[in-house]
Amino acid sequence: QYSLSRFALSTEAPACATVDALVNATATGRYDSDGRFVTDCTIPTYASLPRGGRCVHIMGDSYTRHMLQTVSMVLKDNFVSGGFERPNANCLCDGQFSELEPCRR
């Protein structure tokens, strides 16, 4: 039931207009008989996000850096070097989370 390979969202609902609507849709969603997660409004996916020019600057400690690296690895589907913009041959796989200076950039 929780396998990402079988995960699918219904696209029949309108887009969530506010963060509150998104949170409510996530909390009250349900699986239909086809295994799709059905909500009152559509939950945006990475592929549906707008592209171009905008960015978010996130500040934090090493835990925050590791979380962002993990998100990058998942989005790129690259668990060997996907945590970096420019991969470092000395910081592959779990080395991406090393506290050594070359692996912290």
Secondary structure, 3 states (H helix, E strand, C coil): CCCHHHCEECCCCCECCCHHHHHHHHHHCEECCCCEEECCCECCCHHHCCCCCCCCCCCCCHHHHHHHHHHHHHHHCCCCCCCCCCCCCCCCHHHHHCCCHHHHC
